[in-house]
Amino acid sequence: MAKERIKKKKGNSRGPSPRTSRYERVSVASLGKGRRGKHHHLVKEILQDLESLPKGSAIKIPLADTDGVTLANLRSAMHRATTSRSLRVETSSDEHNFYIWKL
């Protein structure tokens, strides 16, 4: 039996050729630094009301007036906003309203 010798192909040893990017590239310096979510305007108004809220009072937000923002999304947005500002709050809700107050 004759031994067959396997020859390595000579070629570019630098690895696979880079593929063309499918997406546009932009400079990181040109990107915005903040997050302005869908509920930004509503959350901003609630936070402004919280600033002047007297102790022992809660803000009552009718869910019908939140432009379709669900209770879960509103509660989540308020949690993110108050946590980022180190503001301690409690929330509650019923069928028609969302309540929030400072601790």
Backbone atoms as SQL, in Angstrom:
CREATE TABLE atoms (id INTEGER PRIMARY KEY, chain TEXT, resi INTEGER, resn TEXT, atom TEXT, x REAL, y REAL, z REAL);
INSERT INTO atoms VALUES
  (1, 'A', 1, 'MET', 'N', 0.838, -1.175, 0.000),
  (2, 'A', 1, 'MET', 'CA', 0.000, 0.000, 0.000),
  (3, 'A', 1, 'MET', 'C', 0.874, 1.226, 0.000),
  (4, 'A', 2, 'ALA', 'N', 0.528, 2.049, -0.843),
  (5, 'A', 2, 'ALA', 'CA', 1.274, 3.302, -0.942),
  (6, 'A', 2, 'ALA', 'C', 0.606, 4.337, -0.057),
  (7, 'A', 3, 'LYS', 'N', 1.437, 5.051, 0.666),
  (8, 'A', 3, 'LYS', 'CA', 0.902, 6.111, 1.511),
  (9, 'A', 3, 'LYS', 'C', 0.644, 7.322, 0.645),
  (10, 'A', 4, 'GLU', 'N', -0.561, 7.858, 0.807),
  (11, 'A', 4, 'GLU', 'CA', -0.867, 9.072, 0.064),
  (12, 'A', 4, 'GLU', 'C', -0.527, 10.267, 0.923),
  (13, 'A', 5, 'ARG', 'N', 0.059, 11.164, 0.309),
  (14, 'A', 5, 'ARG', 'CA', 0.443, 12.377, 1.011),
  (15, 'A', 5, 'ARG', 'C', -0.633, 13.442, 0.785),
  (16, 'A', 6, 'ILE', 'N', -1.125, 14.030, 1.888),
  (17, 'A', 6, 'ILE', 'CA', -2.136, 15.088, 1.766),
  (18, 'A', 6, 'ILE', 'C', -1.406, 16.404, 1.753),
  (19, 'A', 7, 'LYS', 'N', -1.637, 17.132, 0.725),
  (20, 'A', 7, 'LYS', 'CA', -0.983, 18.434, 0.592),
  (21, 'A', 7, 'LYS', 'C', -1.909, 19.515, 1.139),
  (22, 'A', 8, 'LYS', 'N', -1.360, 20.408, 1.891),
  (23, 'A', 8, 'LYS', 'CA', -2.123, 21.552, 2.379),
  (24, 'A', 8, 'LYS', 'C', -2.208, 22.550, 1.255),
  (25, 'A', 9, 'LYS', 'N', -3.377, 23.131, 1.145),
  (26, 'A', 9, 'LYS', 'CA', -3.548, 24.168, 0.140),
  (27, 'A', 9, 'LYS', 'C', -2.799, 25.403, 0.566),
  (28, 'A', 10, 'LYS', 'N', -2.127, 25.964, -0.349),
  (29, 'A', 10, 'LYS', 'CA', -1.473, 27.228, -0.063),
  (30, 'A', 10, 'LYS', 'C', -2.504, 28.321, -0.257),
  (31, 'A', 11, 'GLY', 'N', -2.503, 29.252, 0.617),
  (32, 'A', 11, 'GLY', 'CA', -3.460, 30.344, 0.504),
  (33, 'A', 11, 'GLY', 'C', -3.199, 31.367, 1.573),
  (34, 'A', 12, 'ASN', 'N', -4.154, 32.193, 1.757),
  (35, 'A', 12, 'ASN', 'CA', -4.062, 33.264, 2.733),
  (36, 'A', 12, 'ASN', 'C', -4.185, 32.664, 4.135),
  (37, 'A', 13, 'SER', 'N', -3.195, 32.828, 4.937),
  (38, 'A', 13, 'SER', 'CA', -3.217, 32.255, 6.278),
  (39, 'A', 13, 'SER', 'C', -3.711, 33.244, 7.328),
  (40, 'A', 14, 'ARG', 'N', -4.260, 34.364, 6.902),
  (41, 'A', 14, 'ARG', 'CA', -4.734, 35.400, 7.840),
  (42, 'A', 14, 'ARG', 'C', -6.147, 35.135, 8.329),
  (43, 'A', 15, 'GLY', 'N', -6.747, 34.064, 7.953),
  (44, 'A', 15, 'GLY', 'CA', -8.099, 33.767, 8.402),
  (45, 'A', 15, 'GLY', 'C', -9.117, 34.125, 7.341),
  (46, 'A', 16, 'PRO', 'N', -10.368, 33.973, 7.680),
  (47, 'A', 16, 'PRO', 'CA', -11.426, 34.249, 6.699),
  (48, 'A', 16, 'PRO', 'C', -11.476, 35.734, 6.351),
  (49, 'A', 17, 'SER', 'N', -11.886, 35.989, 5.142),
  (50, 'A', 17, 'SER', 'CA', -11.977, 37.388, 4.727),
  (51, 'A', 17, 'SER', 'C', -13.141, 38.058, 5.447),
  (52, 'A', 18, 'PRO', 'N', -12.979, 39.314, 5.822),
  (53, 'A', 18, 'PRO', 'CA', -14.066, 39.997, 6.540),
  (54, 'A', 18, 'PRO', 'C', -15.274, 40.167, 5.632),
  (55, 'A', 19, 'ARG', 'N', -16.431, 39.914, 6.183),
  (56, 'A', 19, 'ARG', 'CA', -17.637, 40.071, 5.363),
  (57, 'A', 19, 'ARG', 'C', -18.110, 41.512, 5.413),
  (58, 'A', 20, 'THR', 'N', -18.866, 41.874, 4.484),
  (59, 'A', 20, 'THR', 'CA', -19.403, 43.225, 4.419),
  (60, 'A', 20, 'THR', 'C', -20.479, 43.379, 5.483),
  (61, 'A', 21, 'SER', 'N', -20.446, 44.479, 6.212),
  (62, 'A', 21, 'SER', 'CA', -21.423, 44.732, 7.257),
  (63, 'A', 21, 'SER', 'C', -22.791, 44.971, 6.641),
  (64, 'A', 22, 'ARG', 'N', -23.806, 44.459, 7.293),
  (65, 'A', 22, 'ARG', 'CA', -25.185, 44.639, 6.817),
  (66, 'A', 22, 'ARG', 'C', -25.803, 45.926, 7.336),
  (67, 'A', 23, 'TYR', 'N', -25.205, 46.496, 8.371),
  (68, 'A', 23, 'TYR', 'CA', -25.793, 47.655, 9.023),
  (69, 'A', 23, 'TYR', 'C', -24.861, 48.846, 8.939),
  (70, 'A', 24, 'GLU', 'N', -25.456, 49.999, 8.981),
  (71, 'A', 24, 'GLU', 'CA', -24.694, 51.244, 8.922),
  (72, 'A', 24, 'GLU', 'C', -23.910, 51.428, 10.213),
  (73, 'A', 25, 'ARG', 'N', -22.733, 51.960, 10.111),
  (74, 'A', 25, 'ARG', 'CA', -21.903, 52.237, 11.281),
  (75, 'A', 25, 'ARG', 'C', -21.923, 53.727, 11.558),
  (76, 'A', 26, 'VAL', 'N', -22.017, 54.066, 12.840),
  (77, 'A', 26, 'VAL', 'CA', -22.038, 55.471, 13.258),
  (78, 'A', 26, 'VAL', 'C', -21.061, 55.660, 14.406),
  (79, 'A', 27, 'SER', 'N', -20.650, 56.873, 14.599),
  (80, 'A', 27, 'SER', 'CA', -19.741, 57.207, 15.683),
  (81, 'A', 27, 'SER', 'C', -20.495, 57.172, 17.011),
  (82, 'A', 28, 'VAL', 'N', -19.893, 56.581, 18.021),
  (83, 'A', 28, 'VAL', 'CA', -20.503, 56.520, 19.349),
  (84, 'A', 28, 'VAL', 'C', -20.688, 57.920, 19.910),
  (85, 'A', 29, 'ALA', 'N', -19.778, 58.832, 19.572),
  (86, 'A', 29, 'ALA', 'CA', -19.868, 60.207, 20.075),
  (87, 'A', 29, 'ALA', 'C', -21.122, 60.917, 19.581),
  (88, 'A', 30, 'SER', 'N', -21.702, 60.462, 18.469),
  (89, 'A', 30, 'SER', 'CA', -22.892, 61.119, 17.923),
  (90, 'A', 30, 'SER', 'C', -24.188, 60.611, 18.539),
  (91, 'A', 31, 'LEU', 'N', -24.111, 59.587, 19.376),
  (92, 'A', 31, 'LEU', 'CA', -25.313, 58.998, 19.968),
  (93, 'A', 31, 'LEU', 'C', -25.744, 59.757, 21.209),
  (94, 'A', 32, 'GLY', 'N', -27.038, 59.757, 21.456),
  (95, 'A', 32, 'GLY', 'CA', -27.572, 60.386, 22.657),
  (96, 'A', 32, 'GLY', 'C', -27.175, 59.598, 23.885),
  (97, 'A', 33, 'LYS', 'N', -27.076, 60.257, 24.989),
  (98, 'A', 33, 'LYS', 'CA', -26.631, 59.610, 26.219),
  (99, 'A', 33, 'LYS', 'C', -27.783, 59.190, 27.128),
  (100, 'A', 34, 'GLY', 'N', -28.962, 59.711, 26.923),
  (101, 'A', 34, 'GLY', 'CA', -30.076, 59.399, 27.811),
  (102, 'A', 34, 'GLY', 'C', -31.086, 58.492, 27.157),
  (103, 'A', 35, 'ARG', 'N', -31.988, 57.974, 27.980),
  (104, 'A', 35, 'ARG', 'CA', -33.069, 57.137, 27.474),
  (105, 'A', 35, 'ARG', 'C', -34.366, 57.894, 27.672),
  (106, 'A', 36, 'ARG', 'N', -35.052, 58.132, 26.591),
  (107, 'A', 36, 'ARG', 'CA', -36.343, 58.805, 26.674),
  (108, 'A', 36, 'ARG', 'C', -37.390, 57.827, 26.162),
  (109, 'A', 37, 'GLY', 'N', -37.960, 57.081, 27.092),
  (110, 'A', 37, 'GLY', 'CA', -38.902, 56.034, 26.743),
  (111, 'A', 37, 'GLY', 'C', -40.250, 56.574, 26.295),
  (112, 'A', 38, 'LYS', 'N', -41.122, 55.640, 25.960),
  (113, 'A', 38, 'LYS', 'CA', -42.455, 55.988, 25.459),
  (114, 'A', 38, 'LYS', 'C', -43.278, 56.766, 26.483),
  (115, 'A', 39, 'HIS', 'N', -43.029, 56.527, 27.761),
  (116, 'A', 39, 'HIS', 'CA', -43.848, 57.116, 28.815),
  (117, 'A', 39, 'HIS', 'C', -43.183, 58.328, 29.449),
  (118, 'A', 40, 'HIS', 'N', -42.191, 58.883, 28.776),
  (119, 'A', 40, 'HIS', 'CA', -41.393, 59.968, 29.351),
  (120, 'A', 40, 'HIS', 'C', -42.256, 61.144, 29.821),
  (121, 'A', 41, 'HIS', 'N', -43.153, 61.607, 28.988),
  (122, 'A', 41, 'HIS', 'CA', -43.968, 62.784, 29.318),
  (123, 'A', 41, 'HIS', 'C', -44.844, 62.506, 30.547),
  (124, 'A', 42, 'LEU', 'N', -45.489, 61.360, 30.580),
  (125, 'A', 42, 'LEU', 'CA', -46.354, 61.004, 31.705),
  (126, 'A', 42, 'LEU', 'C', -45.541, 60.880, 32.998),
  (127, 'A', 43, 'VAL', 'N', -44.413, 60.206, 32.929),
  (128, 'A', 43, 'VAL', 'CA', -43.560, 60.022, 34.107),
  (129, 'A', 43, 'VAL', 'C', -43.030, 61.364, 34.600),
  (130, 'A', 44, 'LYS', 'N', -42.652, 62.228, 33.677),
  (131, 'A', 44, 'LYS', 'CA', -42.140, 63.550, 34.045),
  (132, 'A', 44, 'LYS', 'C', -43.192, 64.346, 34.819),
  (133, 'A', 45, 'GLU', 'N', -44.436, 64.299, 34.358),
  (134, 'A', 45, 'GLU', 'CA', -45.517, 65.022, 35.047),
  (135, 'A', 45, 'GLU', 'C', -45.760, 64.455, 36.444),
  (136, 'A', 46, 'ILE', 'N', -45.736, 63.135, 36.571),
  (137, 'A', 46, 'ILE', 'CA', -45.966, 62.512, 37.874),
  (138, 'A', 46, 'ILE', 'C', -44.835, 62.875, 38.837),
  (139, 'A', 47, 'LEU', 'N', -43.590, 62.838, 38.356),
  (140, 'A', 47, 'LEU', 'CA', -42.451, 63.201, 39.210),
  (141, 'A', 47, 'LEU', 'C', -42.535, 64.656, 39.677),
  (142, 'A', 48, 'GLN', 'N', -42.993, 65.552, 38.808),
  (143, 'A', 48, 'GLN', 'CA', -43.152, 66.951, 39.202),
  (144, 'A', 48, 'GLN', 'C', -44.195, 67.083, 40.302),
  (145, 'A', 49, 'ASP', 'N', -45.294, 66.334, 40.189),
  (146, 'A', 49, 'ASP', 'CA', -46.319, 66.365, 41.228),
  (147, 'A', 49, 'ASP', 'C', -45.805, 65.753, 42.537),
  (148, 'A', 50, 'LEU', 'N', -44.972, 64.723, 42.441),
  (149, 'A', 50, 'LEU', 'CA', -44.411, 64.096, 43.643),
  (150, 'A', 50, 'LEU', 'C', -43.527, 65.056, 44.423),
  (151, 'A', 51, 'GLU', 'N', -42.816, 65.932, 43.719),
  (152, 'A', 51, 'GLU', 'CA', -41.921, 66.884, 44.385),
  (153, 'A', 51, 'GLU', 'C', -42.665, 67.761, 45.380),
  (154, 'A', 52, 'SER', 'N', -43.871, 68.178, 45.024),
  (155, 'A', 52, 'SER', 'CA', -44.613, 69.099, 45.887),
  (156, 'A', 52, 'SER', 'C', -45.692, 68.391, 46.713),
  (157, 'A', 53, 'LEU', 'N', -45.681, 67.084, 46.729),
  (158, 'A', 53, 'LEU', 'CA', -46.707, 66.326, 47.439),
  (159, 'A', 53, 'LEU', 'C', -46.477, 66.392, 48.949),
  (160, 'A', 54, 'PRO', 'N', -47.495, 66.830, 49.699),
  (161, 'A', 54, 'PRO', 'CA', -47.345, 66.874, 51.163),
  (162, 'A', 54, 'PRO', 'C', -47.308, 65.463, 51.749),
  (163, 'A', 55, 'LYS', 'N', -46.621, 65.325, 52.852),
  (164, 'A', 55, 'LYS', 'CA', -46.517, 64.034, 53.540),
  (165, 'A', 55, 'LYS', 'C', -47.921, 63.551, 53.914),
  (166, 'A', 56, 'GLY', 'N', -48.157, 62.276, 53.737),
  (167, 'A', 56, 'GLY', 'CA', -49.459, 61.698, 54.072),
  (168, 'A', 56, 'GLY', 'C', -50.453, 61.766, 52.919),
  (169, 'A', 57, 'SER', 'N', -50.037, 62.254, 51.764),
  (170, 'A', 57, 'SER', 'CA', -50.916, 62.342, 50.591),
  (171, 'A', 57, 'SER', 'C', -50.369, 61.467, 49.465),
  (172, 'A', 58, 'ALA', 'N', -51.255, 61.040, 48.592),
  (173, 'A', 58, 'ALA', 'CA', -50.879, 60.246, 47.418),
  (174, 'A', 58, 'ALA', 'C', -51.409, 60.919, 46.167),
  (175, 'A', 59, 'ILE', 'N', -50.770, 60.674, 45.070),
  (176, 'A', 59, 'ILE', 'CA', -51.251, 61.153, 43.773),
  (177, 'A', 59, 'ILE', 'C', -52.154, 60.063, 43.200),
  (178, 'A', 60, 'LYS', 'N', -53.325, 60.458, 42.747),
  (179, 'A', 60, 'LYS', 'CA', -54.288, 59.536, 42.147),
  (180, 'A', 60, 'LYS', 'C', -54.265, 59.761, 40.637),
  (181, 'A', 61, 'ILE', 'N', -53.844, 58.747, 39.894),
  (182, 'A', 61, 'ILE', 'CA', -53.730, 58.854, 38.440),
  (183, 'A', 61, 'ILE', 'C', -54.780, 57.944, 37.812),
  (184, 'A', 62, 'PRO', 'N', -55.804, 58.518, 37.178),
  (185, 'A', 62, 'PRO', 'CA', -56.810, 57.690, 36.508),
  (186, 'A', 62, 'PRO', 'C', -56.177, 56.945, 35.324),
  (187, 'A', 63, 'LEU', 'N', -56.312, 55.634, 35.303),
  (188, 'A', 63, 'LEU', 'CA', -55.720, 54.833, 34.234),
  (189, 'A', 63, 'LEU', 'C', -56.328, 55.163, 32.869),
  (190, 'A', 64, 'ALA', 'N', -57.559, 55.658, 32.875),
  (191, 'A', 64, 'ALA', 'CA', -58.206, 56.046, 31.614),
  (192, 'A', 64, 'ALA', 'C', -57.523, 57.259, 30.984),
  (193, 'A', 65, 'ASP', 'N', -56.769, 58.026, 31.772),
  (194, 'A', 65, 'ASP', 'CA', -56.115, 59.240, 31.281),
  (195, 'A', 65, 'ASP', 'C', -54.639, 59.042, 30.946),
  (196, 'A', 66, 'THR', 'N', -54.190, 57.797, 30.821),
  (197, 'A', 66, 'THR', 'CA', -52.766, 57.544, 30.572),
  (198, 'A', 66, 'THR', 'C', -52.471, 57.212, 29.115),
  (199, 'A', 67, 'ASP', 'N', -53.365, 57.538, 28.215),
  (200, 'A', 67, 'ASP', 'CA', -53.171, 57.316, 26.773),
  (201, 'A', 67, 'ASP', 'C', -52.798, 55.876, 26.442),
  (202, 'A', 68, 'GLY', 'N', -53.482, 54.926, 27.066),
  (203, 'A', 68, 'GLY', 'CA', -53.271, 53.520, 26.744),
  (204, 'A', 68, 'GLY', 'C', -52.103, 52.859, 27.451),
  (205, 'A', 69, 'VAL', 'N', -51.406, 53.571, 28.317),
  (206, 'A', 69, 'VAL', 'CA', -50.307, 52.964, 29.076),
  (207, 'A', 69, 'VAL', 'C', -50.936, 52.012, 30.092),
  (208, 'A', 70, 'THR', 'N', -50.501, 50.771, 30.071),
  (209, 'A', 70, 'THR', 'CA', -51.065, 49.790, 30.993),
  (210, 'A', 70, 'THR', 'C', -50.543, 50.035, 32.406),
  (211, 'A', 71, 'LEU', 'N', -51.248, 49.487, 33.367),
  (212, 'A', 71, 'LEU', 'CA', -50.846, 49.628, 34.762),
  (213, 'A', 71, 'LEU', 'C', -49.444, 49.049, 34.971),
  (214, 'A', 72, 'ALA', 'N', -49.179, 47.886, 34.398),
  (215, 'A', 72, 'ALA', 'CA', -47.864, 47.253, 34.564),
  (216, 'A', 72, 'ALA', 'C', -46.752, 48.126, 33.981),
  (217, 'A', 73, 'ASN', 'N', -46.979, 48.702, 32.808),
  (218, 'A', 73, 'ASN', 'CA', -45.964, 49.554, 32.191),
  (219, 'A', 73, 'ASN', 'C', -45.769, 50.857, 32.959),
  (220, 'A', 74, 'LEU', 'N', -46.853, 51.411, 33.476),
  (221, 'A', 74, 'LEU', 'CA', -46.758, 52.642, 34.259),
  (222, 'A', 74, 'LEU', 'C', -46.001, 52.384, 35.560),
  (223, 'A', 75, 'ARG', 'N', -46.327, 51.307, 36.225),
  (224, 'A', 75, 'ARG', 'CA', -45.647, 50.966, 37.478),
  (225, 'A', 75, 'ARG', 'C', -44.154, 50.738, 37.218),
  (226, 'A', 76, 'SER', 'N', -43.833, 50.053, 36.142),
  (227, 'A', 76, 'SER', 'CA', -42.439, 49.782, 35.793),
  (228, 'A', 76, 'SER', 'C', -41.680, 51.067, 35.452),
  (229, 'A', 77, 'ALA', 'N', -42.301, 51.937, 34.682),
  (230, 'A', 77, 'ALA', 'CA', -41.670, 53.210, 34.312),
  (231, 'A', 77, 'ALA', 'C', -41.429, 54.075, 35.544),
  (232, 'A', 78, 'MET', 'N', -42.396, 54.092, 36.464),
  (233, 'A', 78, 'MET', 'CA', -42.233, 54.874, 37.682),
  (234, 'A', 78, 'MET', 'C', -41.142, 54.277, 38.571),
  (235, 'A', 79, 'HIS', 'N', -41.045, 52.973, 38.599),
  (236, 'A', 79, 'HIS', 'CA', -39.988, 52.326, 39.394),
  (237, 'A', 79, 'HIS', 'C', -38.609, 52.721, 38.856),
  (238, 'A', 80, 'ARG', 'N', -38.430, 52.672, 37.533),
  (239, 'A', 80, 'ARG', 'CA', -37.140, 53.061, 36.938),
  (240, 'A', 80, 'ARG', 'C', -36.817, 54.518, 37.236),
  (241, 'A', 81, 'ALA', 'N', -37.814, 55.382, 37.077),
  (242, 'A', 81, 'ALA', 'CA', -37.589, 56.824, 37.265),
  (243, 'A', 81, 'ALA', 'C', -37.279, 57.170, 38.720),
  (244, 'A', 82, 'THR', 'N', -38.019, 56.602, 39.645),
  (245, 'A', 82, 'THR', 'CA', -37.794, 56.939, 41.052),
  (246, 'A', 82, 'THR', 'C', -36.506, 56.310, 41.575),
  (247, 'A', 83, 'THR', 'N', -36.174, 55.122, 41.123),
  (248, 'A', 83, 'THR', 'CA', -34.932, 54.468, 41.537),
  (249, 'A', 83, 'THR', 'C', -33.722, 55.259, 41.056),
  (250, 'A', 84, 'SER', 'N', -33.771, 55.737, 39.824),
  (251, 'A', 84, 'SER', 'CA', -32.639, 56.499, 39.293),
  (252, 'A', 84, 'SER', 'C', -32.449, 57.827, 40.016),
  (253, 'A', 85, 'ARG', 'N', -33.509, 58.328, 40.658),
  (254, 'A', 85, 'ARG', 'CA', -33.427, 59.585, 41.413),
  (255, 'A', 85, 'ARG', 'C', -33.299, 59.345, 42.923),
  (256, 'A', 86, 'SER', 'N', -33.125, 58.103, 43.311),
  (257, 'A', 86, 'SER', 'CA', -33.050, 57.715, 44.735),
  (258, 'A', 86, 'SER', 'C', -34.248, 58.229, 45.516),
  (259, 'A', 87, 'LEU', 'N', -35.402, 58.172, 44.909),
  (260, 'A', 87, 'LEU', 'CA', -36.644, 58.629, 45.520),
  (261, 'A', 87, 'LEU', 'C', -37.420, 57.401, 45.990),
  (262, 'A', 88, 'ARG', 'N', -37.704, 57.334, 47.281),
  (263, 'A', 88, 'ARG', 'CA', -38.435, 56.192, 47.840),
  (264, 'A', 88, 'ARG', 'C', -39.935, 56.464, 47.772),
  (265, 'A', 89, 'VAL', 'N', -40.640, 55.566, 47.089),
  (266, 'A', 89, 'VAL', 'CA', -42.085, 55.717, 46.935),
  (267, 'A', 89, 'VAL', 'C', -42.764, 54.376, 47.163),
  (268, 'A', 90, 'GLU', 'N', -44.055, 54.449, 47.367),
  (269, 'A', 90, 'GLU', 'CA', -44.926, 53.277, 47.418),
  (270, 'A', 90, 'GLU', 'C', -45.998, 53.487, 46.366),
  (271, 'A', 91, 'THR', 'N', -46.553, 52.387, 45.867),
  (272, 'A', 91, 'THR', 'CA', -47.626, 52.478, 44.883),
  (273, 'A', 91, 'THR', 'C', -48.751, 51.532, 45.282),
  (274, 'A', 92, 'SER', 'N', -49.906, 51.829, 44.751),
  (275, 'A', 92, 'SER', 'CA', -51.069, 50.983, 44.927),
  (276, 'A', 92, 'SER', 'C', -51.961, 51.205, 43.713),
  (277, 'A', 93, 'SER', 'N', -52.912, 50.336, 43.522),
  (278, 'A', 93, 'SER', 'CA', -53.826, 50.532, 42.389),
  (279, 'A', 93, 'SER', 'C', -55.138, 49.818, 42.656),
  (280, 'A', 94, 'ASP', 'N', -56.136, 50.233, 41.923),
  (281, 'A', 94, 'ASP', 'CA', -57.411, 49.533, 41.905),
  (282, 'A', 94, 'ASP', 'C', -57.807, 49.404, 40.436),
  (283, 'A', 95, 'GLU', 'N', -59.044, 49.083, 40.174),
  (284, 'A', 95, 'GLU', 'CA', -59.483, 48.888, 38.786),
  (285, 'A', 95, 'GLU', 'C', -59.282, 50.121, 37.909),
  (286, 'A', 96, 'HIS', 'N', -59.437, 51.289, 38.490),
  (287, 'A', 96, 'HIS', 'CA', -59.485, 52.509, 37.690),
  (288, 'A', 96, 'HIS', 'C', -58.341, 53.488, 37.931),
  (289, 'A', 97, 'ASN', 'N', -57.596, 53.321, 39.001),
  (290, 'A', 97, 'ASN', 'CA', -56.596, 54.336, 39.360),
  (291, 'A', 97, 'ASN', 'C', -55.268, 53.715, 39.793),
  (292, 'A', 98, 'PHE', 'N', -54.229, 54.501, 39.614),
  (293, 'A', 98, 'PHE', 'CA', -52.882, 54.177, 40.093),
  (294, 'A', 98, 'PHE', 'C', -52.525, 55.242, 41.114),
  (295, 'A', 99, 'TYR', 'N', -52.048, 54.821, 42.282),
  (296, 'A', 99, 'TYR', 'CA', -51.719, 55.735, 43.361),
  (297, 'A', 99, 'TYR', 'C', -50.220, 55.643, 43.628),
  (298, 'A', 100, 'ILE', 'N', -49.607, 56.776, 43.890),
  (299, 'A', 100, 'ILE', 'CA', -48.178, 56.793, 44.220),
  (300, 'A', 100, 'ILE', 'C', -47.936, 57.880, 45.276),
  (301, 'A', 101, 'TRP', 'N', -47.070, 57.564, 46.230),
  (302, 'A', 101, 'TRP', 'CA', -46.732, 58.543, 47.285),
  (303, 'A', 101, 'TRP', 'C', -45.304, 58.334, 47.740),
  (304, 'A', 102, 'LYS', 'N', -44.757, 59.379, 48.357),
  (305, 'A', 102, 'LYS', 'CA', -43.398, 59.320, 48.884),
  (306, 'A', 102, 'LYS', 'C', -43.404, 58.683, 50.267),
  (307, 'A', 103, 'LEU', 'N', -42.308, 58.024, 50.569),
  (308, 'A', 103, 'LEU', 'CA', -42.128, 57.470, 51.918),
  (309, 'A', 103, 'LEU', 'C', -41.415, 58.446, 52.804);
